[in-house]
Amino acid sequence: MSRHLAMLTVVALGCAGRRLPRSEVDQPPIWSTREGRDDTRVELAEALIDANAPEAALEMIAGLRADGATSSELDRVHSRALREVGLFDDAQDVLNVSLRRHSRDGALYNELGILQMDRQEVTEAIRSFESATRYTPDNADFQNNLGFARMSGGDAEGALVPLRAALKIDSTSRQTRNNLGFALAALGRDKEAWRVFRASTSEADAHYNLGLSRELRGDPTAARDAYISALKVQPDHRSATDALARLAAGPQPEVPHAPTP
């Protein structure tokens, strides 16, 4: 083999395995493909729900269905829109059908759990959120929802693990911190609960949350002390004022944080 031929062989071998950088390959814009356009319309439908326009979202979803669009995300958003307008049975039917095709989709199980919480089916919701976190363990909202559902079902101890897992994923969530504070207070761990509440809100609000958690566990005397502490810090704290008045009537309030969509 001549010297020049050998050099050409080396050059050829050197280029054979080379891949073009992505920037050198033209990629079509996502909105120019059928799938991309459908995904964008699904996102718009969910934005309409977020903007308190579920009826408009349902119209957009009907258009997507008419065009033959199918996806687990479309099913989830469709169910959410139906839930928002109060069509709970229809919303569950959409999820049940979708879960038969997408049995490992955490987002579908999470949506089912939210629907079941709205229907006050707490035991069923816990199972749905457990499935959501099993298939998508790195989603902070799903972990928070499982913790909230367990706490609502009277298992404050069981709520701690998913709530702490949620905070490891997203330490900025005030909702998760508050839920963790309520779970700790339900177990009588008021000092820990206070630190958690105080880490996410003002001093007056932290006293109020501690009072509310004490009221929920059936300790009105300790609750009154916390409400009074809130008013000492912020005399015009309306919620603490209302809570002191409520104690005379006796009804216990509901936990003030719903699951995250």
Sequence and secondary structure as in RCSB ss.txt:
>XXXX:A:sequence
MSRHLAMLTVVALGCAGRRLPRSEVDQPPIWSTREGRDDTRVELAEALIDANAPEAALEMIAGLRADGATSSELD
RVHSRALREVGLFDDAQDVLNVSLRRHSRDGALYNELGILQMDRQEVTEAIRSFESATRYTPDNADFQNNLGFAR
MSGGDAEGALVPLRAALKIDSTSRQTRNNLGFALAALGRDKEAWRVFRASTSEADAHYNLGLSRELRGDPTAARD
AYISALKVQPDHRSATDALARLAAGPQPEVPHAPTP
>XXXX:A:secstr
  HHHHHHHHHHHHHHT    GGGS    GGGSHHHHHHHHHHHHHHHHHTT HHHHHHHHHHHHHTT   HHHH
HHHHHHHHHTT HHHHHHHHHHHHHH TT HHHHHHHHHHHHHTT HHHHHHHHHHHHHH TT HHHHHHHHHHH
HHTT HHHHHHHHHHHHHH TT HHHHHHHHHHHHHTT HHHHHHHHHHHS HHHHHHHHHHHHHHTT HHHHHH
HHHHHHHH TT HHHHHHHHHHHH      S     
